[in-house]
Amino acid sequence: MGTRPPILVETLHTRLLVTNYVECFRFYNAVLPELTGAKLAKGDEQWPYARFDVEFQKPYLALMNRQVMTPHAGSAELSRNGGDASLLCFRVADVDAAQAVCVAAGATVVEPAVDVPDWGEDTRIALLRDPDGNLVELQSSPD
């Protein structure tokens, strides 16, 4: 096999910039292994950064204390004032069980688990907020 062209990225993953780093670390450290199989690969509660990997994707999700990124953003505004520009969506087999796992780990329920037939037969979702206020969707769907 030839070498990879230099313009291609090695990984594509989500990095959440969080204000409440310790609470978010605890939340994702509790939730990710159970819902996705992702395990802590780097960092801890004391670091300003944590990375969670799954066997087939490294990294899978990263958390970074917002204060660490701010000096590197130039004039970009990194506040939470922009609203919900994104969310994390976990496709799970059992939305109700996943919701219970998330709540036990510190999530707040925005909309409890409910069937959403408009999105497809047997589709069920729940909307939550992690400890930093990021929107999290739990979804089960046959497709």
C-alpha positions in Angstrom: 0.0 0.0 0.0 1.1 3.5 -0.7 1.5 6.3 1.7 -1.5 8.3 2.8 -1.9 11.7 1.0 -0.9 14.5 3.4 -4.2 16.3 3.2 -6.2 13.4 4.7 -6.9 13.5 8.4 -6.0 10.5 10.5 -9.0 10.8 12.7 -12.3 12.7 12.9 -13.8 13.1 16.3 -15.8 15.4 18.5 -14.1 17.6 21.1 -16.4 19.3 23.6 -15.1 22.5 25.1 -16.6 22.5 28.6 -16.6 24.9 31.5 -17.4 22.3 34.2 -14.6 20.0 33.3 -14.6 17.8 36.4 -18.3 17.2 36.3 -18.2 16.5 32.6 -15.3 14.2 33.0 -17.1 12.2 35.6 -20.3 12.1 33.4 -18.6 10.9 30.2 -16.3 8.5 32.1 -19.4 6.8 33.6 -21.6 6.9 30.4 -19.2 6.3 27.5 -18.0 2.8 28.5 -21.6 1.6 29.1 -23.2 3.1 26.1 -20.4 2.9 23.5 -17.6 0.8 24.8 -15.3 3.9 24.7 -12.7 3.9 27.5 -10.5 6.6 29.0 -7.3 6.6 27.1 -5.7 9.9 28.3 -6.3 12.4 31.1 -8.2 12.4 34.4 -10.2 14.7 36.6 -7.2 16.9 37.2 -6.1 17.4 33.6 -7.7 20.0 31.4 -8.1 17.4 28.7 -9.4 13.8 28.4 -9.6 11.4 25.5 -11.9 8.4 25.2 -11.2 5.7 22.6 -12.9 2.7 21.2 -11.0 -0.2 19.6 -11.8 0.9 16.1 -11.6 4.7 16.5 -9.0 6.6 18.4 -10.0 9.1 19.6 -13.7 8.7 19.9 -14.5 11.8 22.0 -12.4 14.3 23.7 -13.1 16.8 26.5 -11.2 20.0 26.9 -11.5 22.7 29.6 -12.8 25.8 27.7 -10.2 28.0 29.4 -7.4 26.0 27.9 -8.7 26.6 24.3 -9.6 30.3 24.8 -6.0 31.7 24.5 -5.6 29.8 21.2 -8.9 31.0 19.6 -7.7 34.5 18.8 -10.7 36.7 18.5 -13.2 33.9 18.2 -15.9 33.9 20.9 -15.9 30.6 22.8 -18.8 31.3 25.1 -21.9 29.1 25.5 -24.1 32.1 24.5 -24.5 30.9 21.0 -27.1 28.3 22.0 -27.3 24.7 21.0 -25.2 24.7 17.8 -24.6 20.9 18.1 -25.5 17.9 20.1 -24.0 14.4 20.8 -26.2 11.6 19.5 -25.8 8.1 20.9 -27.6 5.4 19.0 -28.5 2.8 21.6 -30.5 -0.4 21.7 -32.6 0.8 24.8 -33.2 4.5 25.2 -34.9 4.1 28.6 -31.9 2.2 30.0 -29.4 4.6 28.5 -31.4 7.5 29.9 -31.2 5.9 33.4 -27.4 5.5 33.0 -27.0 9.1 32.0 -29.2 10.5 34.8 -27.3 8.4 37.4 -24.1 9.9 36.0 -25.4 13.5 36.4 -27.4 14.3 33.3 -30.5 16.4 33.4 -33.5 15.3 31.4 -34.8 17.9 28.8 -37.3 15.6 27.2 -37.8 12.1 28.6 -37.7 9.0 26.4 -40.5 9.1 23.9 -41.5 7.3 20.6 -41.0 9.5 17.5 -42.9 7.7 14.7 -42.4 10.8 12.4 -38.7 9.9 12.3 -39.3 6.3 11.4 -41.0 3.2 12.7 -39.8 2.1 16.1 -37.7 5.3 16.6 -37.4 6.4 20.2 -35.4 9.4 21.6 -34.6 11.2 24.8 -32.9 14.6 25.1 -30.6 15.4 28.1 -28.0 17.8 29.1 -24.6 16.8 30.4 -23.2 18.6 33.5 -21.9 21.4 31.3 -25.2 22.0 29.5 -24.3 20.3 26.2 -27.3 18.7 24.5 -27.2 14.9 24.3 -29.7 12.8 22.3 -30.3 9.1 23.0 -31.8 7.4 20.0 -32.9 3.9 19.0 -34.0 3.3 15.4 -34.1 0.3 13.2 -32.1 1.8 10.4 
